[in-house]
Amino acid sequence: MYFPSPEYFSLTMMKRKLIIDALRACGGNKQRAAELLEIGRTTLYRKMKELEIQSWEWVRSPTATAGSGVAPCGDSRKTPFSSRPIS
């Protein structure tokens, strides 16, 4: 039986995946991705630097947002973190 490494489930890796998924969902638009994540744009830039997220990591692929858990930008659904609609 295969078990992913502990690093796969680390908080840092989960943050990286969430930010990358938000950037993919917003087509790379950092302002919209920050709004989706409910953080400021400068905070997004800082977290991208801290987590060493490169621009090629969020280039849209055919399955970029499939199953990511992040609603596409402009979607009328609620975010998983609050009751306010995605703007």
C-alpha positions in Angstrom: 0.0 0.0 0.0 1.3 3.5 -0.9 1.4 6.2 1.7 2.4 9.8 0.7 5.3 11.3 2.5 4.6 13.4 5.6 5.8 16.5 3.8 2.9 16.0 1.4 0.5 16.8 4.2 2.5 19.6 5.9 0.9 22.9 6.4 3.4 24.6 4.2 2.6 22.3 1.3 -1.1 22.8 1.8 -0.6 26.6 1.7 1.4 26.3 -1.5 -1.2 24.1 -3.1 -4.0 26.5 -2.1 -2.2 29.6 -3.5 -1.3 27.8 -6.7 -4.9 26.6 -7.1 -6.2 30.1 -6.5 -3.8 31.6 -9.1 -4.9 28.9 -11.6 -8.6 29.6 -10.9 -8.0 33.3 -11.6 -5.9 32.8 -14.7 -2.8 34.1 -12.9 -4.5 37.4 -11.9 -2.9 38.0 -8.5 -5.3 40.6 -7.3 -8.3 38.3 -7.9 -6.5 35.4 -6.4 -5.7 37.4 -3.3 -9.4 38.4 -3.1 -10.4 34.7 -3.5 -8.1 33.8 -0.6 -9.3 36.7 1.4 -5.8 38.2 1.8 -4.2 41.4 0.6 -2.3 41.4 -2.7 1.0 42.3 -0.9 0.4 39.4 1.5 0.0 37.1 -1.5 3.3 38.3 -3.0 5.0 37.8 0.4 3.6 34.3 0.7 4.6 33.4 -2.8 8.2 34.5 -2.0 8.2 32.7 1.3 6.9 29.5 -0.2 9.1 29.9 -3.3 6.1 29.7 -5.7 7.3 30.2 -9.3 5.1 31.6 -12.2 5.3 28.3 -14.2 3.6 26.5 -11.3 0.2 28.0 -12.0 0.2 28.1 -15.8 -3.3 26.9 -16.7 -3.6 23.3 -17.8 -6.7 21.4 -19.0 -7.3 20.1 -15.4 -5.9 23.1 -13.6 -9.0 23.7 -11.4 -10.6 20.3 -11.6 -10.9 19.0 -8.0 -8.8 21.7 -6.6 -11.4 22.8 -4.0 -11.1 26.4 -5.1 -14.0 28.1 -6.8 -13.2 29.8 -10.1 -12.9 33.6 -9.9 -16.2 35.3 -10.5 -18.1 32.3 -9.3 -21.2 33.0 -7.2 -20.5 30.2 -4.8 -19.2 31.0 -1.3 -15.6 30.5 -0.4 -14.8 27.5 1.8 -13.5 29.9 4.5 -16.3 32.3 5.0 -20.0 33.0 4.3 -19.4 36.0 2.0 -19.6 35.5 -1.8 -16.5 35.5 -3.9 -16.0 38.9 -5.4 
